[in-house]
């Protein structure tokens, strides 16, 4: 029976070390004004040819729909 207890303790320690990064991430994410991914730019602030083209297409379609 002592082997089962030792195995339980060892597996509990392994699980604690394995899930520690996840626990730390959850802690940092739930902190008020926490930034778990570091300083990242808000979506849409970086210039992109694809984003610019998509915005032009959306404005064009909106203009066509507004005229109907």
Secondary structure by P-SEA (a helix, b strand, c coil): caaaaaaaaaaaaaaaaaaaaaaaaaaaaaccccccccccccccccccaaaaaaaaaaaaaaaaaaac
